[in-house]
C-alpha cells in the first residue's frame, strides 16, 4: 500500500495528487478530493476569500455546471 502525499502549492492553491499503486486507491477520497479541488476555477480556489464568499462562488459555479 502506498501513501498519498498532498502538497499545497502556495501560489496556485492547487493540490498535487500522488498516484496510488492499486486502481481502487485512485478512487479514494485522498486521491479524488485534490482532483475535484483542482478542477474548480481559480476564483473559487482563492485562499483570501471569506467562508461566505467561498460558499457563494462555489454554489454559483456548481449551478452553472448543470
MDTraj code that builds the backbone (N, CA, C; nanometers):
import mdtraj as md
import numpy as np

residues = "UNK UNK UNK UNK UNK UNK UNK UNK UNK UNK UNK UNK UNK UNK UNK UNK UNK UNK UNK UNK UNK UNK UNK UNK UNK UNK UNK UNK UNK UNK UNK UNK UNK UNK UNK UNK UNK UNK UNK UNK UNK UNK UNK UNK UNK UNK UNK UNK UNK UNK UNK UNK UNK UNK UNK UNK UNK UNK UNK UNK UNK UNK UNK UNK UNK UNK".split()
xyz = np.array([
    [0.0852, -0.1170, 0.0000],
    [0.0000, 0.0000, 0.0000],
    [0.0897, 0.1232, 0.0000],
    [0.0573, 0.2171, -0.0874],
    [0.1372, 0.3389, -0.0915],
    [0.0692, 0.4496, -0.0132],
    [0.1443, 0.5478, 0.0218],
    [0.0921, 0.6606, 0.0980],
    [0.0697, 0.7766, 0.0031],
    [-0.0474, 0.8387, 0.0142],
    [-0.0781, 0.9550, -0.0686],
    [-0.0278, 1.0785, 0.0032],
    [0.0507, 1.1559, -0.0669],
    [0.1034, 1.2790, -0.0107],
    [0.0403, 1.3943, -0.0863],
    [-0.0228, 1.4837, -0.0133],
    [-0.0854, 1.6005, -0.0739],
    [-0.0025, 1.7221, -0.0380],
    [0.0422, 1.7919, -0.1406],
    [0.1259, 1.9088, -0.1211],
    [0.0510, 2.0311, -0.1715],
    [0.0432, 2.1340, -0.0900],
    [-0.0233, 2.2567, -0.1318],
    [0.0794, 2.3463, -0.1981],
    [0.0496, 2.3849, -0.3222],
    [0.1336, 2.4807, -0.3917],
    [0.0824, 2.6193, -0.3552],
    [0.1622, 2.6964, -0.2860],
    [0.1173, 2.8229, -0.2279],
    [0.0681, 2.9219, -0.3317],
    [0.1330, 2.9311, -0.4441],
    [0.0958, 3.0347, -0.5396],
    [-0.0309, 2.9999, -0.6175],
    [-0.0618, 2.8747, -0.6376],
    [-0.1760, 2.8369, -0.7199],
    [-0.2948, 2.7827, -0.6407],
    [-0.2788, 2.7614, -0.5135],
    [-0.3828, 2.6982, -0.4313],
    [-0.4254, 2.5656, -0.4927],
    [-0.3336, 2.4975, -0.5555],
    [-0.3608, 2.3687, -0.6185],
    [-0.3040, 2.2575, -0.5317],
    [-0.3684, 2.1434, -0.5361],
    [-0.3219, 2.0276, -0.4622],
    [-0.2614, 1.9270, -0.5588],
    [-0.1544, 1.8641, -0.5189],
    [-0.0881, 1.7648, -0.6014],
    [-0.1316, 1.6265, -0.5551],
    [-0.1637, 1.5408, -0.6497],
    [-0.2080, 1.4052, -0.6183],
    [-0.0985, 1.3075, -0.6607],
    [-0.0572, 1.2242, -0.5683],
    [0.0385, 1.1185, -0.5996],
    [-0.0432, 0.9932, -0.6291],
    [-0.0165, 0.9313, -0.7443],
    [-0.0925, 0.8117, -0.7829],
    [-0.0694, 0.6972, -0.6856],
    [-0.1751, 0.6218, -0.6677],
    [-0.1691, 0.5040, -0.5811],
    [-0.1261, 0.3841, -0.6653],
    [-0.0770, 0.2802, -0.5997],
    [-0.0368, 0.1592, -0.6709],
    [-0.1575, 0.0798, -0.7196],
    [-0.2622, 0.0745, -0.6417],
    [-0.3811, -0.0028, -0.6771],
    [-0.4827, 0.0882, -0.7455],
    [-0.5578, 0.0341, -0.8401],
    [-0.6542, 0.1164, -0.9133],
    [-0.7651, 0.1674, -0.8227],
    [-0.8056, 0.0890, -0.7233],
    [-0.9106, 0.1363, -0.6333],
    [-0.8596, 0.2486, -0.5435],
    [-0.7306, 0.2577, -0.5248],
    [-0.6723, 0.3655, -0.4453],
    [-0.6877, 0.5008, -0.5129],
    [-0.6905, 0.5021, -0.6474],
    [-0.7104, 0.6265, -0.7205],
    [-0.8504, 0.6819, -0.7001],
    [-0.9438, 0.5974, -0.6586],
    [-1.0812, 0.6417, -0.6357],
    [-1.1052, 0.6783, -0.4896],
    [-1.0033, 0.6671, -0.4068],
    [-1.0185, 0.7001, -0.2650],
    [-1.0345, 0.8512, -0.2482],
    [-1.0862, 0.8914, -0.1319],
    [-1.1059, 1.0336, -0.1044],
    [-0.9734, 1.1095, -0.1123],
    [-0.8668, 1.0484, -0.0619],
    [-0.7368, 1.1145, -0.0592],
    [-0.6843, 1.1452, -0.1990],
    [-0.7247, 1.0678, -0.2974],
    [-0.6818, 1.0929, -0.4352],
    [-0.7861, 1.1708, -0.5131],
    [-0.9142, 1.1469, -0.4876],
    [-1.0211, 1.2112, -0.5641],
    [-1.0437, 1.3563, -0.5226],
    [-1.0333, 1.3860, -0.3948],
    [-1.0600, 1.5225, -0.3466],
    [-0.9666, 1.6264, -0.4098],
    [-0.8358, 1.6014, -0.4172],
    [-0.7497, 1.7005, -0.4823],
    [-0.7819, 1.7180, -0.6309],
    [-0.8244, 1.6102, -0.6987],
    [-0.8622, 1.6237, -0.8407],
    [-0.9845, 1.7132, -0.8558],
    [-1.0824, 1.6974, -0.7675],
    [-1.2027, 1.7812, -0.7726],
    [-1.1656, 1.9256, -0.7409],
    [-1.0857, 1.9460, -0.6348],
    [-1.0453, 2.0805, -0.5946],
    [-0.9710, 2.1505, -0.7080],
    [-0.8801, 2.0806, -0.7747],
    [-0.8030, 2.1398, -0.8836],
    [-0.8905, 2.1710, -1.0049],
    [-1.0070, 2.1074, -1.0145],
    [-1.0979, 2.1331, -1.1257],
    [-1.1774, 2.2618, -1.1109],
    [-1.1801, 2.3179, -0.9911],
    [-1.2517, 2.4433, -0.9696],
    [-1.1736, 2.5584, -1.0314],
    [-1.2442, 2.6631, -1.0757],
    [-1.1738, 2.7806, -1.1290],
    [-1.0928, 2.8503, -1.0198],
    [-0.9957, 2.9290, -1.0616],
    [-0.9077, 2.9979, -0.9664],
    [-0.9859, 3.0893, -0.8722],
    [-1.0930, 3.1497, -0.9201],
    [-1.1719, 3.2399, -0.8357],
    [-1.2302, 3.1659, -0.7158],
    [-1.2695, 3.0425, -0.7348],
    [-1.3261, 2.9631, -0.6252],
    [-1.2159, 2.9175, -0.5305],
    [-1.0999, 2.8854, -0.5842],
    [-0.9892, 2.8334, -0.5025],
    [-0.9093, 2.9416, -0.4321],
    [-0.9465, 3.0673, -0.4482],
    [-0.8741, 3.1791, -0.3884],
    [-0.8740, 3.1660, -0.2360],
    [-0.7566, 3.1583, -0.1771],
    [-0.7454, 3.1368, -0.0335],
    [-0.7766, 3.2621, 0.0483],
    [-0.7851, 3.3774, -0.0164],
    [-0.8125, 3.5017, 0.0556],
    [-0.9620, 3.5248, 0.0760],
    [-1.0458, 3.4365, 0.0237],
    [-1.1902, 3.4533, 0.0353],
    [-1.2387, 3.4233, 0.1762],
    [-1.3430, 3.4937, 0.2150],
    [-1.4076, 3.4592, 0.3414],
    [-1.4896, 3.3323, 0.3195],
    [-1.5350, 3.2733, 0.4272],
    [-1.6137, 3.1500, 0.4171],
    [-1.7435, 3.1738, 0.3401],
    [-1.8092, 3.2870, 0.3651],
    [-1.9340, 3.3188, 0.2955],
    [-1.9119, 3.3422, 0.1465],
    [-1.8042, 3.4138, 0.1132],
    [-1.7736, 3.4402, -0.0280],
    [-1.7389, 3.3107, -0.1009],
    [-1.6629, 3.2231, -0.0340],
    [-1.6287, 3.0942, -0.0930],
    [-1.7550, 3.0124, -0.1209],
    [-1.8449, 3.0068, -0.0223],
    [-1.9681, 2.9292, -0.0386],
    [-2.0523, 2.9837, -0.1540],
    [-2.0605, 3.1149, -0.1662],
    [-2.1386, 3.1769, -0.2734],
    [-2.0791, 3.1458, -0.4104],
    [-1.9469, 3.1608, -0.4242],
    [-1.8811, 3.1316, -0.5523],
    [-1.8911, 2.9837, -0.5876],
    [-1.8754, 2.8966, -0.4887],
    [-1.8846, 2.7534, -0.5137],
    [-2.0248, 2.7159, -0.5597],
    [-2.1259, 2.7685, -0.4931],
    [-2.2644, 2.7400, -0.5308],
    [-2.2933, 2.7909, -0.6714],
    [-2.2487, 2.9120, -0.7029],
    [-2.2691, 2.9680, -0.8368],
    [-2.2009, 2.8820, -0.9424],
    [-2.0780, 2.8412, -0.9150],
    [-2.0044, 2.7567, -1.0102],
    [-2.0766, 2.6234, -1.0322],
    [-2.1194, 2.5598, -0.9253],
    [-2.1858, 2.4291, -0.9367],
    [-2.3204, 2.4402, -1.0089],
    [-2.3939, 2.5467, -0.9855],
    [-2.5220, 2.5655, -1.0533],
    [-2.5033, 2.5916, -1.2020],
    [-2.3969, 2.6604, -1.2382],
    [-2.3703, 2.6893, -1.3805],
    [-2.3196, 2.5646, -1.4544],
    [-2.2707, 2.4669, -1.3823],
    [-2.2208, 2.3434, -1.4457],
    [-2.3343, 2.2505, -1.4884],
    [-2.4519, 2.2698, -1.4320],
    [-2.5638, 2.1806, -1.4636],
    [-2.6236, 2.2096, -1.5972],
])
top = md.Topology()
chain = top.add_chain()
for i, resn in enumerate(residues, 1):
    res = top.add_residue(resn, chain, resSeq=i)
    for name in ("N", "CA", "C"):
        top.add_atom(name, md.element.get_by_symbol(name[0]), res)
traj = md.Trajectory(xyz[None], top)
